[in-house]
Amino acid sequence: MEPSFDKITRSKLYEIGSVLWDIVALSLIWLIFSIPIVTSGASSAALYFALYKRVKKESDAAIPDFMRSFKSNIRQSIPLSLLYTIFAVIIGINIHIARFGLNGIMLPDWYLPFAILIIVPFVILYPFAYPYLARFSTDTKHIIMNSAAIASMNFGKALLLFIISFVSLALMVLFPPCVLVVPFVASYLKVTVAEKIFEAAIEQEKNRDEASEEEGGEA
C-alpha cells in the first residue's frame, strides 16, 4: 500500500498548492528586491530566469533559481536600471510639459504628439533587455545593442512586452493586492513571447556557425 505522504505529494491538490506557492512567493520576492529602484532590473531578470527554468522543466527550485540569477546579474543590471529609469522619467516629464506647459508657458499643439513619439525608442530599448540579461552572459553594451536589435526586428512583440510591463505596473499601483499575482503572470507571459524569439536567434546563429565551418573545411 502506498504511504499516505506519497499520495498527498502526488495529488493534484498538492500540485496546485505548489504552483500557488510559487506564484505568491516569486511575486513577493520580486517586489522586495525591486524596492531599491537600482535593483529592479536584477529582480526582473531573476524572476524571468526562475520562470524560464520552470517552464522548460529544467528546475522546480524557483526561489533558489531567483536568488542565483539575482546575485549573478546585480552589478550588471544597475547601469541598465538607472538608464531606463532616467529615460522613463524624461519621457513622463516631457509628456507632462507638453500637456500642461511649463511655468505657465504652453507649448504648441504639435509638441504633444512629438513628446509621445519619444516612447518609441524606449519600446525598442527596454522590453528585451532584462530577458536577455537573464538568458545570456555579455557586457552591458551588448545587452543594450542586441536587445534593441531583436526588438527592431520584432517590433510587434516588443510592443506587446512593453504593454505587459505597463499594464502590470498600473494594476499593482491601482490595486496593490495584485502584487501577489501580477509579477509572476507578467513574467510568465514574457517568457512565452521572448523565448520563441531567442530560440529562433540561437538556431540561426548555430546554422551560421555550421555553414562557416563547412566553408572553412572546403577551403
C-alpha positions as CSV (number, residue, x, y, z in Angstrom):
1,M,0.0,0.0,0.0
2,E,1.4,3.4,-1.0
3,P,2.3,5.6,2.0
4,S,-0.2,8.4,2.7
5,F,2.6,11.1,2.4
6,D,3.4,10.0,-1.1
7,K,-0.3,10.0,-2.0
8,I,-0.5,13.6,-0.8
9,T,2.6,14.8,-2.6
10,R,1.5,13.2,-5.8
11,S,-2.0,14.5,-5.7
12,K,-3.5,17.2,-8.0
13,L,-4.3,19.4,-4.9
14,Y,-0.7,19.3,-3.8
15,E,0.5,20.2,-7.3
16,I,-1.9,23.2,-7.4
17,G,-0.7,24.3,-3.9
18,S,2.9,24.1,-5.1
19,V,2.1,26.3,-8.1
20,L,0.2,28.8,-6.0
21,W,3.1,29.0,-3.6
22,D,5.5,29.7,-6.4
23,I,3.2,32.4,-7.8
24,V,2.9,34.3,-4.5
25,A,6.5,33.7,-3.3
26,L,8.1,34.7,-6.5
27,S,5.8,37.8,-6.9
28,L,6.6,38.9,-3.3
29,I,10.4,38.3,-3.6
30,W,10.4,40.2,-6.9
31,L,8.7,43.1,-5.1
32,I,11.0,43.1,-2.1
33,F,14.2,43.0,-4.3
34,S,12.7,45.7,-6.6
35,I,12.1,48.3,-3.9
36,P,15.5,49.8,-4.3
37,I,14.9,51.0,-7.9
38,V,18.5,50.3,-8.9
39,T,18.0,46.6,-8.2
40,S,14.7,46.3,-10.1
41,G,16.5,45.2,-13.2
42,A,18.2,42.3,-11.5
43,S,15.0,41.4,-9.8
44,S,13.1,41.3,-13.1
45,A,15.8,39.3,-14.8
46,A,15.8,36.8,-11.8
47,L,12.1,36.4,-12.0
48,Y,12.3,35.8,-15.7
49,F,15.1,33.2,-15.2
50,A,13.2,31.4,-12.5
51,L,10.1,31.1,-14.7
52,Y,12.2,30.1,-17.7
53,K,13.7,27.2,-15.8
54,R,10.2,26.2,-14.5
55,V,8.6,26.4,-18.0
56,K,11.4,24.4,-19.6
57,K,11.1,21.8,-16.7
58,E,14.8,22.2,-16.0
59,S,14.2,23.0,-12.3
60,D,11.4,23.2,-9.7
61,A,13.5,25.2,-7.2
62,A,12.0,28.6,-8.1
63,I,13.4,30.6,-5.2
64,P,17.0,29.3,-5.4
65,D,16.9,29.9,-9.2
66,F,15.7,33.5,-8.5
67,M,18.5,34.1,-5.9
68,R,21.2,32.7,-8.1
69,S,20.2,34.8,-11.1
70,F,19.8,37.9,-8.9
71,K,23.3,37.6,-7.4
72,S,25.0,36.9,-10.8
73,N,23.3,39.9,-12.5
74,I,23.1,42.5,-9.8
75,R,26.2,44.5,-10.8
76,Q,25.5,44.5,-14.5
77,S,21.8,45.4,-14.0
78,I,22.4,48.6,-12.0
79,P,23.5,50.7,-15.1
80,L,20.6,49.3,-17.1
81,S,18.1,50.1,-14.3
82,L,19.5,53.7,-14.0
83,L,19.4,54.2,-17.7
84,Y,15.9,53.0,-18.2
85,T,14.6,54.8,-15.1
86,I,16.1,58.1,-16.3
87,F,14.7,57.5,-19.8
88,A,11.2,56.8,-18.4
89,V,11.3,59.9,-16.1
90,I,12.3,62.1,-19.0
91,I,9.5,60.7,-21.2
92,G,7.0,61.3,-18.4
93,I,8.2,64.9,-17.7
94,N,8.2,65.7,-21.4
95,I,4.6,64.5,-21.9
96,H,3.5,66.4,-18.7
97,I,5.1,69.6,-20.0
98,A,3.6,69.1,-23.4
99,R,0.1,68.8,-21.9
100,F,0.2,71.3,-19.1
101,G,3.0,73.7,-20.1
102,L,6.0,74.9,-18.1
103,N,5.7,77.8,-15.6
104,G,2.5,78.9,-17.3
105,I,4.0,78.7,-20.8
106,M,2.0,76.4,-23.1
107,L,3.8,74.6,-25.8
108,P,2.5,74.3,-29.4
109,D,-0.2,71.7,-30.0
110,W,2.2,69.8,-32.3
111,Y,4.6,69.1,-29.4
112,L,2.4,66.6,-27.6
113,P,2.5,64.0,-30.5
114,F,6.2,64.6,-30.7
115,A,6.6,64.0,-26.9
116,I,4.5,60.8,-27.1
117,L,6.6,59.6,-30.1
118,I,9.7,59.6,-27.9
119,I,8.3,56.5,-26.3
120,V,9.2,54.5,-29.5
121,P,12.9,54.4,-28.7
122,F,12.0,53.2,-25.2
123,V,9.8,50.4,-26.7
124,I,12.9,49.3,-28.7
125,L,15.5,49.6,-25.9
126,Y,13.5,48.3,-22.9
127,P,11.4,45.1,-23.5
128,F,14.0,42.5,-24.3
129,A,16.8,43.9,-22.1
130,Y,16.1,42.0,-18.8
131,P,15.0,38.8,-20.5
132,Y,18.3,39.0,-22.5
133,L,20.2,39.7,-19.3
134,A,18.6,36.6,-17.7
135,R,19.5,34.3,-20.5
136,F,22.8,35.4,-21.9
137,S,26.2,36.4,-20.4
138,T,27.6,39.5,-22.1
139,D,28.6,43.1,-21.2
140,T,26.1,46.0,-20.7
141,K,26.8,47.5,-24.1
142,H,25.9,44.3,-26.0
143,I,22.8,43.7,-23.8
144,I,21.5,47.1,-25.0
145,M,22.6,46.7,-28.6
146,N,21.4,43.1,-29.0
147,S,18.1,43.5,-27.2
148,A,17.5,46.7,-29.3
149,A,18.3,44.8,-32.5
150,I,15.9,41.9,-31.5
151,A,13.2,44.5,-30.7
152,S,13.7,46.3,-34.0
153,M,13.3,43.0,-35.9
154,N,10.2,42.0,-33.8
155,F,8.6,45.4,-33.1
156,G,5.2,43.9,-32.6
157,K,6.4,41.5,-29.9
158,A,8.5,44.3,-28.3
159,L,5.4,46.4,-28.1
160,L,3.5,43.5,-26.6
161,L,6.2,43.1,-23.9
162,F,6.1,46.8,-23.2
163,I,2.3,46.7,-22.8
164,I,2.5,43.7,-20.5
165,S,5.0,45.7,-18.3
166,F,2.9,48.9,-18.4
167,V,-0.4,47.1,-17.6
168,S,1.1,45.0,-14.8
169,L,2.7,48.1,-13.2
170,A,-0.6,50.0,-13.5
171,L,-2.5,47.1,-11.9
172,M,-0.1,46.9,-9.0
173,V,-0.3,50.7,-8.4
174,L,-4.1,50.9,-8.7
175,F,-4.9,47.7,-6.9
176,P,-2.0,46.7,-4.6
177,P,-3.2,43.2,-3.8
178,C,-2.4,42.4,-7.4
179,V,1.2,42.3,-6.4
180,L,0.6,38.7,-5.1
181,V,0.0,37.5,-8.6
182,V,0.8,40.1,-11.3
183,P,4.6,39.9,-11.3
184,F,4.5,36.1,-11.8
185,V,1.9,36.3,-14.6
186,A,3.6,39.2,-16.4
187,S,6.9,37.4,-16.4
188,Y,5.4,34.1,-17.5
189,L,3.8,35.9,-20.5
190,K,7.2,37.5,-21.2
191,V,8.9,34.1,-21.2
192,T,6.3,32.7,-23.6
193,V,6.8,35.6,-26.0
194,A,10.6,36.2,-25.7
195,E,11.8,32.6,-25.7
196,K,10.4,31.8,-29.2
197,I,12.5,34.7,-30.5
198,F,15.6,33.7,-28.6
199,E,15.3,30.1,-29.7
200,A,15.0,31.3,-33.4
201,A,18.0,33.5,-33.0
202,I,20.1,30.8,-31.4
203,E,19.1,28.4,-34.2
204,Q,20.1,30.9,-36.8
205,E,23.4,31.5,-35.1
206,K,24.0,27.8,-34.9
207,N,23.3,27.3,-38.6
208,R,25.5,30.3,-39.5
209,D,28.4,28.7,-37.5
210,E,27.9,25.3,-39.1
211,A,27.9,26.9,-42.6
212,S,31.1,28.8,-41.7
213,E,32.8,25.6,-40.5
214,E,31.8,23.8,-43.7
215,E,33.1,26.6,-45.9
216,G,36.3,26.6,-43.9
217,G,36.7,22.8,-44.3
218,E,36.1,23.1,-48.1
219,A,38.8,25.8,-48.4
